[in-house]
Amino acid sequence: MSGPGGPEVLEYSDVAEPQIASPTQIKVRLHAAGINPIDTKLRGRGIFFPDNYPAILGCDGAGEVVEHGPDVTDLAMGDEVWFCHGGLGREQGNYAEFTVLEAAEAARKPESLDYIQAAAGPLVLITAWEALYERARIKAGQDVLIHAGAGGVGHVAIQLAAQRGARVITTVGDEEKAEFVRGLGADEVIFYRDQDFAEAVTRLTGGKGADVVFDTIGGAAFEKSIPATAHYGDLVTLLDPGNGIDWKEARNRNLRIGFELMLTPMLRELPRARANHIDILNACSSLFDVGNLDIHVSETLPLKDVALAHQHIEEGHTWGKRVLEIAT
């Protein structure tokens, strides 16, 4: 993309192949790239580093190592890796055939996942893990409300919350999605179009409210989540709540408000936090490989159809993840 705009600004074209520039880097032949809402937002409003046009989007990638610098010892030629790297405007993203990144910023792909599934995972897994395990610090027996349980972040958040022994409550739009999230481990389902979710959560928890609320939607959902959160509970959001929020009830409930932006280590160049992301991906790999975690890919499109993929995401009603398959 040479500038912000609609899906039509995504141009399918030939560019110079990236080359290793330091002894600690690897070059990866990409087999698939995950598509996330942040990609469509950056396409529409502009990249974080506006001096770096033209830019290649795509934070999530999966592929095989085809070259590495002399100081790389943990990865070898042919190793299969997955990662969340680039796509914000500073480094090249993963809507491409090749990418170059630091070896320390890639993890070995789970053996049980193919490249399509693996490319769907990193951003949403890290986001849900940090929000639930590190921000909210959920415990067994807690009531946890997860908004938009059938979405990319929501559908893995349900599974991670269930792994910790929480009672999972989630919101969906219809019965088909309700069946989907129950299969992931949701204990209670709220149809947000037909019910006031705050009232439903209060009823389902015997008047207490959810110990943890994970807001993946923002806007009015954040403010309405305050009375749905138990006293001394945690409310974690992925979005900026904006201005005009009435914080009185949050204060009276002694809520702990948390923010989750898994892109922070890439935007602020925080290597220790990036290392934590690799630890999270490795932990998730173990869960995948023993059958305790699943990633749902609702649509796979070829790289040349990326504009169509963005269009589908912006139309909403997403189930799980969408992925670009990159021919090799």
N, C-alpha and C positions, 0 to 999 in steps of 0.2 A: 504494500500500500504506500502511495506517495503522499497521502494526506487523509484526514478524517472524512467520513461520509457513510453512505449506506453500503450494503453488501457489494454493490457494483464497484467499489474502489479496490476490492481484492483482485489483483491481476495475476493470472497464471502465466509465468514467464520464466525464461532462463536467467540465472544470475551466476556470479562466480562461486565456485565451490569453496567452502571455508577451509582454512588450513590451520594446523596446529601452530601456535605461536609461543608456547612455553613448555618446558620439560615435564610439567605436571598435568598436561591436558590429554584428553582423549578425543578421537574423531569417531563419530557414530553414524552408521548408515541407518537412517530412520525407517522403520517399517510402519509406524502409525503415530498419529498425533491426536491427543484428546482435545476436545473443544469445550471451553468453559464460558460462562456468562461474562467474565472479565474480558475475554477476547472480543466479544461483540461491543462491550462498552468502550474499549480502547479504539476499536475500529470507528465507532461513532463519534467519540469526543476527542480522540487524539491520544497518542502514546505518551508515556511519562517523560520521555526525553525527546522533545519536539525538534531538536537540532539533528536528529539521527534518521530522518527520512532519506530514502525509502526504507521501510521496515518490514520484517517478517514476523507475523504474530504466532501465537501458540506456546503456552507454558508447559504443557504435558507432552512427553515423548517416550517412545520405547523403540529400541533397535539393538544393533550389534556393533561392538567395537571393531573398527577396521584399521585403526592406527593409534599409537600412543607415544607420548614423550618418554625419554630415557629414565625419568625419575618415577614413572608410574609402575608400582609393583603389585598392587592389589587387583588390577584388572589386566586381562590379556586379550590378544586378537581373538575374535569370535565370541567373546563373552556377551551374554544378553543382559541388557541393562534397561532400567526405567528411571525417570527423573522428572522433576519440575524445575525447569531452567529456561531463562530467556523469555522472549515474547513480550517484554514490557517496553522495548524501544532501545535499551542500551545494548543488549546482546541479541543475536539472531534468535528467533523463535523456531518452532518445530514444524511449521507448515512447509516442509522442505525435504529433500532427499538426504541431506547430510547436515550435521551440526557439530560444533566443537565446544567442549566445556571442560572444566576442571574435573579430574577423575574423582575427587573427593565429593563432588556434587551429584554423582550417579550411584545408584544401588543396583545390585544384581536382581534381575527380574525374578519374580516367583516362578518356580518350575511348573506350577499347576496352571498358570495363565498363559494364553497366547499373547502375541504382540498387541492385538486389538484391545483385549481386556486390560492389559498392563498399561497401555497409553491412557486408558480412561481413568486410572486410579489416583495418581500422586496428589494432585491439588485437593481433591475432595477428601481423600483419606487423611492428609496432613491437617486440613482444616477441621474436620470432625474430631480427630484425635486431640488436637490442641484445645479445641473449644470444650470438649467434654472431660477429658482426662487432666488437662493442665490448667485451664481457666476455672472450670466448675468443680473439678476434683470429685466426680461422682463416686458414690459408694453403693454397695449392694443394698437392696431394699428401698432405695430412694425412688420417688415418683419423678420421672423425667418427661417433660413435654418437648417434642421435636416438631417444629413447624415444617410443612411441606415434605412429609416423609417419603413421597415417591420421587422427589427430585434428586439431583446429583449428589449433593452433600447429605440431604436427608436420608437417603436410602442406606448409606454406609453408617451414618450416625445412629440409626436405629440398631444396627447390628453391633456397633461398638458399645452402645449403652447396655444392650442385652448381655454382651460378654461380661460386663461388670456386675451383672445381677440386678440391674435396675428394672423397675416396672415402667415400661415404655408406653407413653401416650403420644399419638401423632395426629396431625391434621391432613386431610386429603379432600379432593373435590368430588369423587364419585365412588361407586361400589367396586368398580374394576380396580381402581388404585387401592381401595381398602383391602381387597383380597391380596394384592401384591405386597403391601406393607405388613399384613399379618403373617405372610410367608417369610418375611425377614425377621420377625420376632416382636412386632408391635403387639402389646397386650390390649390396648384400647384405641379406638379410632373415632375421631371427631370429623364430621362432615361440615367443613367451615362455611359452605354456602347455605346450609340449612340451620346451623346452630351458632350461637354465640360461644366461641371457643373458651373464653374466660369463665363463663357460667358453667360450661360443660366440665372443664377441668376442676372447678371448685366442687361440683357435684361428685365427680369421680374420685376425688381425694377426701371426701367426707368434710368438706368445708375448709381444708387446710391449704390447698394450692399445691402446685408442683414444687418439689425441692429444687429442681433445676429446670430452667426453660432455655431452649436453644432456638433463637430467632434467626432464621435463614431468609426472611422476607423483607424486614424493615418497614419503614413507613408507619401506618396506623397499627400494624401488627405488634410493633415494639411497645408502643404505649399501652395497648390493650393487654399486653403480656404482664404488665406490672401487677395488676390485681390477681392474675392467675398464678403468681409466684408466691410460695409460702414465706412466712416471716423468717428472716435470716437465711433466705434462699439465694440462689445464684441465677441471674439473668444474663446470658451471653448472647451478643448479637454480631452478625457479620457486617452490618451496615452502619453508616452514620445516622443516628436517630434524628438529626436535624434540629432546627430551632422550634421553640414553642412547646416543648415537652413539659408537662406538669409533673415535677419530680416529688411532690409532697407525699404521695402514697408509697413511692419507692423508699423514701427516707423513713416514713413511719413503720415500714416493714423491715427496716434494717437490711435492705437488699444489697448484695454485692453485685455490681454491674461490671461485666467483662466485655472486652472487645477482642475479636479474633480476625486478624488479617494475616494470612499465612505468607503473603507476598513481602512482608516487612523485611525479612533477612535479605531478599534480593534487592529491594529498593534502597535499603540502608547499608548494604554490604556488611552483614554481620556473620562472620564465618562460624562462630560457635553455635549460633542459632541454625545455620544451614546444616551443621553436623547433627543437630538434634532432628532435623527433618529426615536425614538418612537413617538415623536410629528408628524413627517412626516407620519409615518404609520397610526396614528390615523386620520390625516387629509385625507389621501387617503381612509381609511375605510368609512368615511362620503361620499366621492365622489362615491365610489362603491355602497353604500347602497341607494343612491338616483338616481342611473343609469347614472351618469356623467363620469364614468371611467370604462374601460373594460380591462381585461388581456386575451391575446390569448395564449392558450396552443396548440401547433402544434403536440406534440407527448407525450404519456404517456407510460412508460415502467415499469415493475416490478423491484424491487431493484436488483435482481440477474443479470439483463441485463444492469447494469450500464456501462460496457465496450462498449456495443453496442451503448448506448446513447452518450458516449464520441466520439466514432467513427463518429456518425452522425453529431455532432457539428463540428468536425474538417473537415468534408467534405464541410462545408459552406452552403450557401443559406438558412440560418435559417429564419423561420417565427416565430415571437413571441418567446415562451419559450418551453423547454422540461422539463419534470418532471418525477421523480421516484415515483411510488406508493408503499407504504410499507404496507404489509399485517399485520393485527392486529388480 
